[in-house]
Amino acid sequence: MSIKNISVLGTGTMGHGIALLSAEAGLNVKMYGRTDVSLNRGFNNIKSSLELLKNEGNLPEDKCREILGRIKGVNAIEKAAENVELVIECVAENLELKQNIFKQLDSICSSGVILASNTSGLSPTDIARYTKHPERVVVAHFWNPPQLIPLVEVVPGEKTSGDIMEETMKWVEFIGKKGVRMEKECPGFIGNRLQLALLREALYIVEKGWAKSEEVDKAMEYGHGRRLPVTGPLCSADLGGLDIFNNISTYLFKDLCDYKDPSKLMQSKVESGDLGSKSGRGFYNWTPEFLEKKQRERVEVLLEFLKRDSMEN
């Protein structure tokens, strides 16, 4: 792989996680933050993530020190752009902001540098609109938390070159992630389209009064959730028999939710300030104890899968 040095723009959840993954794989990483405060926050989060991995037996102490030693903090984009083969942007989901950043990167990075965005759904073609070299702009969408979730969606814009797609996929796989290569861009890519389709139907079931939100979640956790780590929806259909799934679809597709606007149930909660765990109430009552419990359970399950993935590799 030709990529040995990378820059990560952003020190938040995604930025510090991608910096950690790349350094753990042996790459030299520059992490850009606008202020010393943001850089300190990013490094503190990296240290916390390393501590978690160390305590779970996934990383020895000396390896943690090596990883930290490969990450350098910078507070100027010009410094981030020097002597790297790839820059990945992890700033706020604002198209104008990203367009300005990529226009600047395009003007200061040497011609061979890959310019990647971690956007969760914005068009790579739109992000590259004001660059002179849109062929080197690509999306590499990591899922949160990136140090625990394997998936990275690699998405081309209209003018992204095949070589750039190939090198980005190699980088993703080199740092231990599972790259999913899209042939064309579409709003939301693959993961968020599937996630929002599932959410829309879950909300619809609750709106109709067919089941309470807790029961809908349990149906997913103890049913599909147990199969999905091994068989996705298309593989599950093959295993179950396409004739059977086709038969079910002849009557059930007509009854599935096809709202084109956001759910009224979710909209009403947003308008009342019930935003979920961030506000303390959503579909659940998010006490500090319940939040800590759910976060711990999620991390424990993700770490188990991480161990399984490392054994397979």
C-alpha positions as CSV (number, residue, x, y, z in Angstrom):
1,M,0.0,0.0,0.0
2,S,1.3,3.4,-1.0
3,I,-0.3,5.3,2.0
4,K,2.1,5.7,4.9
5,N,1.2,9.1,6.2
6,I,-2.2,10.5,6.7
7,S,-4.0,13.6,8.1
8,V,-7.3,13.6,10.0
9,L,-9.2,16.9,10.1
10,G,-11.2,16.9,13.2
11,T,-10.8,15.7,16.8
12,G,-14.3,14.6,17.7
13,T,-15.7,11.1,18.0
14,M,-14.9,10.1,14.4
15,G,-11.7,12.1,14.0
16,H,-9.9,10.7,17.0
17,G,-11.2,7.2,16.3
18,I,-9.8,7.2,12.7
19,A,-6.5,8.7,13.9
20,L,-6.3,5.9,16.5
21,L,-7.0,3.1,14.0
22,S,-4.5,4.4,11.5
23,A,-1.8,4.8,14.1
24,E,-2.5,1.3,15.5
25,A,-1.9,0.0,12.0
26,G,1.5,1.6,11.9
27,L,0.8,4.7,9.9
28,N,2.1,8.2,10.8
29,V,-0.9,10.4,11.6
30,K,-1.4,14.2,11.9
31,M,-4.6,15.1,13.7
32,Y,-5.9,18.6,13.0
33,G,-7.8,20.7,15.5
34,R,-8.5,24.4,15.3
35,T,-7.5,25.0,18.9
36,D,-5.3,23.5,21.6
37,V,-8.5,22.8,23.5
38,S,-9.9,20.6,20.7
39,L,-6.6,18.9,20.2
40,N,-6.3,18.1,23.9
41,R,-9.8,16.7,23.9
42,G,-9.0,14.5,20.9
43,F,-5.9,13.1,22.6
44,N,-7.7,12.5,25.8
45,N,-10.4,10.6,23.9
46,I,-7.6,8.5,22.2
47,K,-6.1,7.8,25.6
48,S,-9.5,6.7,26.9
49,S,-10.1,4.4,23.9
50,L,-6.6,2.9,24.3
51,E,-7.3,2.3,28.0
52,L,-10.5,0.5,27.2
53,L,-8.8,-1.7,24.7
54,K,-5.9,-2.4,27.0
55,N,-8.2,-3.3,29.9
56,E,-10.0,-5.7,27.6
57,G,-6.7,-7.4,26.7
58,N,-6.7,-6.3,23.1
59,L,-3.6,-4.1,23.5
60,P,-0.5,-4.3,25.7
61,E,0.8,-1.1,27.4
62,D,3.9,-0.8,25.2
63,K,1.7,-0.9,22.1
64,C,-0.5,1.9,23.5
65,R,2.6,4.1,23.8
66,E,3.7,3.3,20.3
67,I,0.3,4.3,18.9
68,L,0.3,7.6,20.8
69,G,3.8,8.3,19.5
70,R,2.6,8.0,15.9
71,I,0.0,10.8,16.3
72,K,1.0,14.4,16.0
73,G,-1.4,17.3,16.7
74,V,-1.5,20.3,14.3
75,N,-3.6,23.4,14.3
76,A,-3.1,24.6,10.8
77,I,-4.6,22.9,7.7
78,E,-1.4,23.8,5.8
79,K,0.6,21.7,8.2
80,A,-1.9,18.9,8.0
81,A,-1.5,18.9,4.2
82,E,2.3,18.5,4.2
83,N,4.0,15.2,3.4
84,V,0.9,12.9,3.5
85,E,-0.7,10.6,1.0
86,L,-4.3,10.9,2.3
87,V,-6.3,13.5,4.1
88,I,-9.7,12.5,5.7
89,E,-12.1,15.2,6.7
90,C,-14.2,14.6,9.8
91,V,-15.9,18.0,10.5
92,A,-19.5,19.0,10.9
93,E,-22.1,17.7,8.4
94,N,-22.4,21.1,6.6
95,L,-22.0,21.0,2.8
96,E,-20.7,24.6,2.5
97,L,-18.1,24.0,5.2
98,K,-16.9,20.8,3.5
99,Q,-16.8,22.5,0.1
100,N,-14.6,25.3,1.5
101,I,-12.3,22.8,3.1
102,F,-11.9,20.6,0.0
103,K,-11.3,23.7,-2.2
104,Q,-8.5,24.7,0.2
105,L,-7.1,21.2,0.4
106,D,-7.1,20.8,-3.4
107,S,-5.1,24.0,-3.8
108,I,-2.4,23.1,-1.2
109,C,-2.0,19.3,-1.4
110,S,0.3,17.8,-4.0
111,S,-1.5,16.1,-6.9
112,G,-1.2,12.6,-5.7
113,V,-2.9,13.1,-2.3
114,I,-6.3,11.4,-1.8
115,L,-8.9,13.8,-0.4
116,A,-11.5,11.8,1.6
117,S,-14.6,12.8,3.5
118,N,-16.2,10.9,6.4
119,T,-19.6,12.4,5.6
120,S,-22.5,10.1,6.5
121,G,-24.6,11.0,3.5
122,L,-23.6,14.2,1.6
123,S,-22.8,13.8,-2.0
124,P,-19.1,13.4,-2.8
125,T,-19.8,15.1,-6.2
126,D,-21.2,18.1,-4.4
127,I,-18.3,18.1,-1.9
128,A,-15.8,18.2,-4.8
129,R,-17.7,20.8,-6.8
130,Y,-15.2,23.7,-6.3
131,T,-12.0,21.6,-6.6
132,K,-9.9,21.5,-9.7
133,H,-9.1,17.8,-9.3
134,P,-12.5,16.1,-8.4
135,E,-11.1,12.8,-9.5
136,R,-9.2,12.5,-6.2
137,V,-12.2,13.2,-3.9
138,V,-13.8,10.2,-2.3
139,V,-16.0,9.4,0.6
140,A,-14.8,7.0,3.3
141,H,-17.7,6.8,5.7
142,F,-16.7,5.2,9.0
143,W,-19.4,4.2,11.4
144,N,-19.6,5.3,15.0
145,P,-17.6,4.4,17.1
146,P,-15.0,3.8,14.4
147,Q,-12.6,1.9,16.7
148,L,-15.3,-0.7,17.4
149,I,-17.5,-0.8,14.2
150,P,-15.8,-2.5,11.2
151,L,-17.8,-1.0,8.4
152,V,-16.5,1.8,6.1
153,E,-18.5,2.7,3.0
154,V,-16.2,3.9,0.2
155,V,-18.2,6.0,-2.2
156,P,-17.2,7.6,-5.5
157,G,-18.3,11.0,-6.9
158,E,-19.1,11.4,-10.5
159,K,-15.5,12.0,-11.4
160,T,-13.6,9.9,-8.8
161,S,-11.0,7.8,-10.5
162,G,-10.8,4.0,-10.2
163,D,-7.3,4.3,-8.8
164,I,-8.4,6.5,-6.0
165,M,-11.2,4.1,-5.1
166,E,-8.7,1.2,-5.2
167,E,-6.1,3.0,-2.9
168,T,-8.8,4.1,-0.5
169,M,-10.1,0.5,-0.2
170,K,-6.6,-0.7,0.4
171,W,-6.1,1.9,3.2
172,V,-9.5,1.0,4.8
173,E,-8.5,-2.7,4.8
174,F,-5.0,-2.0,6.0
175,I,-6.2,-0.4,9.1
176,G,-8.4,-3.4,9.9
177,K,-11.8,-2.2,8.7
178,K,-14.3,-3.9,6.4
179,G,-14.6,-1.7,3.3
180,V,-17.9,-1.7,1.3
181,R,-17.3,-0.4,-2.2
182,M,-20.2,1.4,-3.9
183,E,-20.4,1.6,-7.6
184,K,-22.3,4.9,-7.6
185,E,-23.2,7.5,-5.0
186,C,-26.8,7.8,-3.7
187,P,-28.2,9.8,-0.8
188,G,-27.5,8.1,2.5
189,F,-25.2,5.5,0.8
190,I,-26.1,1.9,1.9
191,G,-26.0,1.9,5.7
192,N,-28.1,4.9,6.4
193,R,-30.7,4.0,3.7
194,L,-31.2,0.6,5.4
195,Q,-31.1,2.2,8.9
196,L,-33.7,4.8,8.1
197,A,-36.0,2.4,6.2
198,L,-36.0,0.2,9.3
199,L,-36.6,3.2,11.6
200,R,-39.5,4.4,9.5
201,E,-41.2,1.0,9.8
202,A,-40.5,0.8,13.5
203,L,-42.0,4.2,14.1
204,Y,-45.0,3.3,12.0
205,I,-45.7,0.2,14.1
206,V,-45.7,2.3,17.3
207,E,-47.8,5.1,15.6
208,K,-50.4,2.5,14.7
209,G,-50.5,1.2,18.2
210,W,-49.6,-2.3,17.2
211,A,-46.8,-2.5,19.8
212,K,-44.9,-0.2,22.2
213,S,-41.4,1.0,21.4
214,E,-39.7,-1.3,23.8
215,E,-41.4,-4.3,22.3
216,V,-40.4,-3.2,18.7
217,D,-36.8,-2.9,19.9
218,K,-36.9,-6.4,21.6
219,A,-38.2,-7.9,18.3
220,M,-35.2,-6.6,16.5
221,E,-32.6,-7.4,19.3
222,Y,-33.7,-11.0,19.8
223,G,-34.7,-11.8,16.2
224,H,-33.1,-10.1,13.3
225,G,-30.3,-8.8,15.5
226,R,-29.1,-12.3,16.1
227,R,-28.9,-13.2,12.4
228,L,-27.7,-10.0,10.9
229,P,-24.1,-10.3,12.1
230,V,-23.9,-13.4,9.9
231,T,-26.5,-13.0,7.2
232,G,-27.6,-9.6,5.7
233,P,-31.1,-9.1,4.3
234,L,-30.3,-10.5,0.8
235,C,-28.3,-13.5,2.1
236,S,-31.2,-14.2,4.6
237,A,-33.7,-14.1,1.7
238,D,-31.5,-16.6,-0.2
239,L,-31.3,-18.9,2.8
240,G,-35.0,-18.7,3.5
241,G,-36.0,-19.2,-0.1
242,L,-36.6,-16.4,-2.6
243,D,-40.0,-17.9,-3.5
244,I,-41.1,-17.6,0.1
245,F,-39.9,-14.0,0.4
246,N,-41.5,-13.1,-2.9
247,N,-44.8,-14.6,-1.8
248,I,-44.7,-12.6,1.4
249,S,-43.9,-9.4,-0.5
250,T,-47.0,-9.7,-2.7
251,Y,-49.2,-8.8,0.3
252,L,-46.9,-7.2,2.9
253,F,-45.2,-4.6,0.6
254,K,-48.6,-2.9,0.2
255,D,-49.0,-2.5,3.9
256,L,-45.5,-1.3,4.8
257,C,-45.0,2.4,5.6
258,D,-44.2,4.6,2.6
259,Y,-44.2,8.0,4.3
260,K,-42.2,10.6,2.3
261,D,-42.1,13.0,5.2
262,P,-40.6,12.5,8.7
263,S,-42.7,10.5,11.1
264,K,-45.2,12.6,13.0
265,L,-44.5,10.7,16.2
266,M,-40.7,11.5,15.9
267,Q,-41.4,15.1,14.9
268,S,-43.7,15.6,17.9
269,K,-40.9,14.4,20.3
270,V,-38.4,16.7,18.6
271,E,-40.7,19.7,18.9
272,S,-41.3,19.0,22.6
273,G,-37.5,18.7,23.3
274,D,-37.5,15.0,23.8
275,L,-34.4,14.2,21.8
276,G,-33.4,10.9,23.3
277,S,-30.3,10.3,25.5
278,K,-29.0,13.8,24.9
279,S,-32.0,15.4,26.6
280,G,-32.8,12.6,29.0
281,R,-36.0,11.5,27.3
282,G,-37.1,10.2,23.9
283,F,-38.8,6.8,23.4
284,Y,-37.1,5.8,26.7
285,N,-36.5,7.6,30.0
286,W,-32.7,8.1,29.8
287,T,-31.6,8.3,33.5
288,P,-27.8,8.5,34.0
289,E,-27.9,4.9,35.2
290,F,-29.9,3.6,32.2
291,L,-27.6,5.5,29.8
292,E,-24.5,4.1,31.4
293,K,-26.0,0.6,31.3
294,K,-26.9,0.8,27.6
295,Q,-23.5,2.3,26.6
296,R,-21.7,-0.4,28.6
297,E,-23.8,-3.2,27.0
298,R,-23.2,-1.9,23.5
299,V,-19.4,-1.6,24.1
300,E,-19.3,-5.2,25.5
301,V,-21.0,-6.6,22.5
302,L,-18.9,-4.7,20.0
303,L,-15.7,-5.8,21.8
304,E,-16.8,-9.4,21.5
305,F,-17.3,-9.0,17.8
306,L,-13.9,-7.2,17.6
307,K,-12.3,-10.2,19.2
308,R,-14.0,-12.6,16.8
309,D,-12.9,-10.5,13.8
310,S,-9.3,-10.4,15.0
311,M,-9.3,-14.2,15.4
312,E,-10.7,-14.6,11.8
313,N,-7.9,-12.4,10.5
